[in-house]
């Protein structure tokens, strides 16, 4: 039996941009992606702590050490610059493997989204 578990989590990052005219996705500082074990194109669940919105899109890397968190395309309508988000990725695995699995959880600086 396979189950779905949290693989990666970036906890409490601040939205730095919202680009309605981009083709879609979320741009994430590549340093944050690396720390959370998130790869380009990976599906990301976005939880907006400010308005309760939840949505899914895919990750694209932003400039390293920039703190960039930009929602692109239609997702830009679900956030405002300054909103606090939780970004979550999941993985499917066998039940016994899941019991031992440890997700990559990152707690960046909430003021600038950089790793501490």
Backbone bond lengths (Angstrom), bond angles and torsions (degrees), N, CA, C in turn:
res aa  C-N    CA-C-N  psi(-1)  N-CA   C-N-CA  omega(-1)  CA-C   N-CA-C  phi
1 X - - - 1.452 - - 1.520 109.06 -
2 X 1.323 116.60 136.11 1.451 121.36 174.93 1.522 109.87 -106.34
3 X 1.334 114.62 146.30 1.462 120.04 174.59 1.520 108.21 -129.72
4 X 1.322 115.78 162.30 1.453 121.49 179.00 1.524 108.65 -103.67
5 X 1.340 116.33 128.33 1.461 121.48 -178.30 1.526 109.83 -130.24
6 X 1.324 115.86 162.48 1.463 120.88 175.19 1.523 108.35 -65.47
7 X 1.335 116.33 125.81 1.459 122.82 177.27 1.522 110.62 -100.66
8 X 1.338 115.68 -39.81 1.452 121.99 -174.01 1.522 109.35 -145.32
9 X 1.345 115.21 145.98 1.459 118.90 177.70 1.518 108.96 -150.61
10 X 1.322 115.53 129.45 1.464 121.76 169.47 1.521 105.13 -109.78
11 X 1.319 115.54 112.30 1.460 121.67 -169.95 1.526 111.39 -97.43
12 X 1.317 115.95 118.43 1.459 124.12 172.84 1.531 112.70 64.45
13 X 1.329 114.29 75.92 1.461 120.98 170.88 1.521 108.66 -113.21
14 X 1.307 115.53 151.86 1.456 122.24 -176.86 1.533 109.65 -96.05
15 X 1.323 116.39 133.27 1.460 121.78 176.31 1.528 108.87 -65.61
16 X 1.336 115.58 126.34 1.467 120.28 178.98 1.524 112.03 -104.28
17 X 1.336 116.88 -15.05 1.452 119.42 -179.49 1.508 112.56 -162.15
18 X 1.339 115.40 158.04 1.463 123.01 176.17 1.525 106.51 -143.33
19 X 1.330 116.18 112.96 1.463 121.74 -173.86 1.523 109.94 -117.48
20 X 1.309 115.55 92.15 1.461 121.74 -176.86 1.530 112.37 -60.87
21 X 1.313 118.81 -30.09 1.460 122.22 -174.14 1.516 114.25 -89.47
22 X 1.334 118.20 2.93 1.456 121.42 175.82 1.523 108.11 -82.65
23 X 1.335 118.63 161.31 1.460 120.92 -173.00 1.523 114.94 -71.96
24 X 1.289 119.12 -12.20 1.457 120.98 177.76 1.506 111.46 133.72
25 X 1.308 117.90 163.44 1.458 125.34 175.67 1.523 112.07 110.39
26 X 1.329 114.61 -175.87 1.456 122.09 171.60 1.521 107.69 -125.52
27 X 1.325 115.84 128.84 1.459 121.52 176.23 1.517 107.49 -91.14
28 X 1.346 115.90 125.15 1.460 122.75 -176.59 1.525 108.62 -125.75
29 X 1.319 116.73 131.66 1.467 121.62 173.94 1.533 108.24 -44.17
30 X 1.325 116.93 125.69 1.461 120.89 -175.11 1.527 112.52 -61.61
31 X 1.323 118.40 -28.33 1.466 120.43 175.17 1.528 110.69 -62.88
32 X 1.332 116.76 -40.63 1.466 120.58 177.20 1.520 110.97 -66.45
33 X 1.349 116.27 -41.44 1.462 119.71 178.42 1.522 110.38 -59.56
34 X 1.326 117.27 -46.15 1.463 120.92 179.84 1.520 111.12 -61.53
35 X 1.327 116.69 -45.51 1.471 120.84 -177.73 1.524 111.45 -62.68
36 X 1.340 116.36 -33.77 1.461 120.89 -178.18 1.522 112.79 -95.13
37 X 1.333 117.27 3.35 1.461 121.30 178.87 1.537 111.56 61.05
38 X 1.326 115.73 44.40 1.468 122.92 177.16 1.524 107.34 -109.20
39 X 1.338 116.43 134.61 1.458 119.37 -179.50 1.531 111.19 -109.83
40 X 1.319 114.94 161.10 1.459 121.36 178.22 1.524 109.50 -56.18
41 X 1.316 116.07 132.25 1.458 121.71 178.11 1.515 114.67 87.12
42 X 1.323 117.83 -6.49 1.467 120.60 -178.49 1.529 110.75 -70.72
43 X 1.322 116.17 141.78 1.461 121.36 177.60 1.532 109.46 -67.11
44 X 1.336 115.50 134.11 1.456 122.05 -179.21 1.522 108.69 -127.52
45 X 1.326 115.92 131.25 1.460 120.75 170.69 1.519 106.97 -90.73
46 X 1.324 115.90 133.65 1.458 121.71 -179.16 1.521 108.09 -115.35
47 X 1.322 115.42 126.67 1.459 122.27 177.65 1.526 106.80 -115.77
48 X 1.327 116.61 118.93 1.456 121.22 -179.03 1.523 108.72 -94.51
49 X 1.332 116.68 112.22 1.468 120.85 -178.67 1.522 112.49 -69.09
50 X 1.327 117.99 -21.78 1.460 120.39 -176.96 1.524 113.57 -79.61
51 X 1.342 117.48 -36.35 1.465 118.70 -175.75 1.531 114.15 -126.36
52 X 1.334 117.33 0.65 1.461 120.53 177.14 1.514 115.32 81.32
53 X 1.323 118.15 -1.33 1.472 120.90 179.30 1.521 110.54 -63.14
54 X 1.325 115.13 143.77 1.460 122.84 171.78 1.511 106.67 -131.06
55 X 1.337 115.66 134.17 1.454 119.21 178.25 1.514 108.53 -151.83
56 X 1.320 115.10 167.96 1.461 121.67 177.53 1.510 109.13 -125.36
57 X 1.318 115.12 142.90 1.456 122.81 174.91 1.522 106.88 -154.38
58 X 1.319 117.47 -160.12 1.464 119.86 -179.85 1.524 109.22 -127.55
59 X 1.326 115.40 155.04 1.468 121.81 -175.23 1.521 111.89 -87.81
60 X 1.330 114.95 139.49 1.457 120.99 167.04 1.530 107.04 -128.94
61 X 1.330 117.01 142.34 1.463 119.41 -176.40 1.527 112.12 -74.71
62 X 1.329 113.70 138.34 1.457 120.94 172.64 1.515 109.43 -104.77
63 X 1.314 117.62 175.75 1.460 121.00 -179.30 1.524 112.14 -56.67
64 X 1.328 114.99 138.48 1.465 120.61 179.46 1.533 110.65 -64.38
65 X 1.327 114.51 145.37 1.464 123.04 176.51 1.530 112.26 57.92
66 X 1.331 115.84 28.15 1.469 120.39 -179.77 1.527 111.65 -101.09
67 X 1.342 116.53 -23.02 1.457 120.32 -174.39 1.520 113.18 73.60
68 X 1.327 116.82 10.99 1.468 119.68 -175.62 1.518 112.44 -66.27
69 X 1.327 114.69 130.60 1.466 124.50 170.01 1.522 105.28 -137.63
70 X 1.332 116.47 97.86 1.466 121.14 -176.66 1.517 109.91 -120.86
71 X 1.324 116.10 127.03 1.459 121.38 173.94 1.520 107.74 -89.80
72 X 1.319 116.16 131.63 1.452 122.73 -174.03 1.518 111.53 -116.48
73 X 1.325 115.73 155.02 1.456 121.16 177.81 1.520 111.21 66.58
74 X 1.321 115.80 -147.77 1.466 120.78 -176.35 1.529 112.94 -58.61
75 X 1.335 117.11 -29.64 1.474 120.63 179.29 1.520 111.69 -61.51
76 X 1.328 117.76 -23.27 1.467 121.22 179.06 1.525 111.54 -60.77
77 X 1.316 116.78 -24.35 1.472 120.24 179.00 1.535 112.22 -75.98
78 X 1.317 117.08 -12.21 1.467 121.58 -175.81 1.530 113.33 -94.86
79 X 1.348 116.66 -1.79 1.462 120.79 -176.90 1.521 110.22 -137.42
80 X 1.325 114.75 164.68 1.461 122.59 168.73 1.518 106.99 -126.83
81 X 1.318 117.00 146.65 1.454 120.10 175.46 1.521 108.24 -54.53
82 X 1.334 115.93 131.20 1.463 121.70 -177.33 1.519 113.98 100.59
83 X 1.352 117.61 -16.49 1.473 119.62 176.91 1.528 109.39 -61.13
84 X 1.326 115.60 151.02 1.459 122.46 177.96 1.520 108.74 -100.39
85 X 1.351 116.23 127.49 1.466 122.29 -177.38 1.515 111.36 -118.89
86 X 1.323 114.59 156.00 1.460 123.09 165.52 1.526 105.65 -117.67
87 X 1.335 116.50 128.06 1.457 122.34 -179.32 1.522 108.51 -109.63
88 X 1.330 116.73 127.37 1.464 121.64 -173.54 1.526 109.88 -131.74
89 X 1.335 115.82 135.33 1.466 122.19 171.44 1.526 107.68 -120.87
90 X 1.309 116.19 148.54 1.457 122.23 -176.86 1.514 110.08 -121.08
91 X 1.325 115.99 160.20 1.464 121.85 175.33 1.519 109.00 -138.89
92 X 1.325 115.97 147.89 1.463 121.21 174.47 1.516 108.06 -96.58
93 X 1.315 115.53 137.77 1.460 119.87 177.81 1.512 109.78 -156.54
94 X 1.309 114.20 165.97 1.459 120.13 177.51 1.529 109.57 -63.21
95 X 1.311 115.55 147.73 1.455 122.16 -175.17 1.525 111.97 -53.97
96 X 1.333 118.33 -48.00 1.473 120.82 -178.36 1.529 111.47 -64.82
97 X 1.330 116.99 -37.49 1.465 120.06 176.78 1.526 110.27 -65.93
98 X 1.321 116.82 -40.68 1.462 121.73 -178.73 1.526 111.74 -62.73
99 X 1.321 117.33 -33.55 1.466 120.01 -179.98 1.523 111.46 -64.87
100 X 1.330 117.97 -25.56 1.471 122.38 -177.96 1.526 112.34 -100.76
101 X 1.317 116.90 -13.66 1.461 121.65 -173.19 1.524 111.56 -69.65
102 X 1.330 116.30 138.93 1.454 122.46 176.42 1.533 108.76 -117.06
103 X 1.322 117.82 118.28 1.460 119.86 -179.60 1.529 111.58 -71.80
104 X 1.324 115.76 158.93 1.465 122.08 172.72 1.524 106.90 -88.81
105 X 1.320 116.74 113.42 1.463 122.08 -179.20 1.520 108.25 -119.06
106 X 1.328 115.27 126.71 1.456 121.92 -175.19 1.529 108.73 -118.01
107 X 1.327 115.06 135.58 1.462 122.59 177.43 1.533 108.79 -119.07
108 X 1.335 117.90 83.78 1.467 119.42 -178.25 1.534 111.44 -71.87
109 X 1.327 114.78 166.81 1.452 121.34 174.02 1.533 107.77 -62.71
110 X 1.321 117.33 124.56 1.475 120.50 -175.34 1.515 113.38 -70.99
111 X 1.306 118.56 -18.14 1.473 120.46 -179.50 1.522 111.86 -79.91
112 X 1.354 117.98 -38.07 1.455 120.11 -174.16 1.528 114.05 -128.92
113 X 1.325 117.17 3.53 1.475 123.77 178.98 1.522 114.21 64.46
114 X 1.301 118.42 13.02 1.465 120.57 -179.21 1.510 110.55 -89.87
115 X 1.317 115.55 156.92 1.462 120.57 175.61 1.514 107.55 -69.12
116 X 1.303 116.10 143.17 1.477 119.34 -176.49 1.476 112.36 -73.20
